[in-house]
Amino acid sequence: MKTLTKIALSLSLGLSLAVMPAQGIAALQQGTKAPDFTLNAAQGGKPFSLSLKQTLRNGPVVLYFFPAAFTPGCTMEAHLFAEANSRFNQLGARVVGVTAGNIDRVAEFSRSECRDKFAVAADPGAKVAAQYDTAIRGPNQAMISNRTSFVIAPDGTILLSYTDNKPQAHIEKTLAAVRAWNARRR
């Protein structure tokens, strides 16, 4: 029985480590150009095609990658971004979530968990996440997005690159970066 418990504990620990960011893996850094992309997205449950280049025409973009819709941390992060969305909008920024997990449910996630406040895009195979150096292997070995937030200026320059498994700090860090960008413009 002790051996079975050890195996279960090892397996559990291994699965939890698989979704944690690996040491030495870094997302695209501040000052680099954000890769452009076009993905199928939804806002308020309504599907549309989302282009980063087109979205940047309206001001900075808070682009946040999250592992999978309807998981506890990702749901919490969506709620926090939804609550802060009006503050981002007042600063001229738009929030966009991107996930490679549960891509068939982004419309539902945009309506219920994002509370119709911002767009969520589906990233099949984590191809866009890979361009942003945020792709990792999930527990089932499928490629998913690491929890990483970027603030991107209208010219495509990355103003902030922040990776952390804890969703709470993402909102504070991205709001601060958007405020700093606005202050430099004055």
C-alpha positions, 0 to 999 in steps of 0.5 A: 500500500505504501508503494501505491501511495508513493506512486500516486503522490509522484504522479500527482506531483509530476502532473502539477509540475507539468503545468508550471512554467519551466525555469529558463523559459521566458516569454517575449520581453519588453521592447520587442515587437509583438507578432501579429496574428488573427484568431477566431474569437468571441465576445459576449458569446458572439464569434468574430475574427480578431486581428491584433494589428486591427485591435492596436489601431484603437490603443494599447492591448492587454493580451493575456494568455491562459491555460484553459477555459473553465479551470479554477485559476483561469476563471478567477483571472477572467473575473478579475479582468472583467471587473477591471475592464472599465479601468482599462477602457478609460485608459484607452486599452483593450483586454484580449484573452487567448487560450489553447485549452478548451478552444471549443468553449471560448464563446461560452467562456466570453459570455459567462466568465468574462462577463461579456466585457472583453474578447477571448480568442481560441489558439488551436495547437498553441501556435500564437502562444509559441510565437510569444514564447508562452507555449508549454506542455499541459498535463495531457502533453498537449500544448497550452498557453502559460499564464502570461500577460503582455501590454502592447503599445499601438505601434506593436512594441511590448511594454510589459511581459509578465508570467506568473501562475497566480492570476491576481497580480496580472491585473495590477501589473498590466494596469500599471503598465497601461498607466505608465504608457499613458503618462509618457504620452502626456 
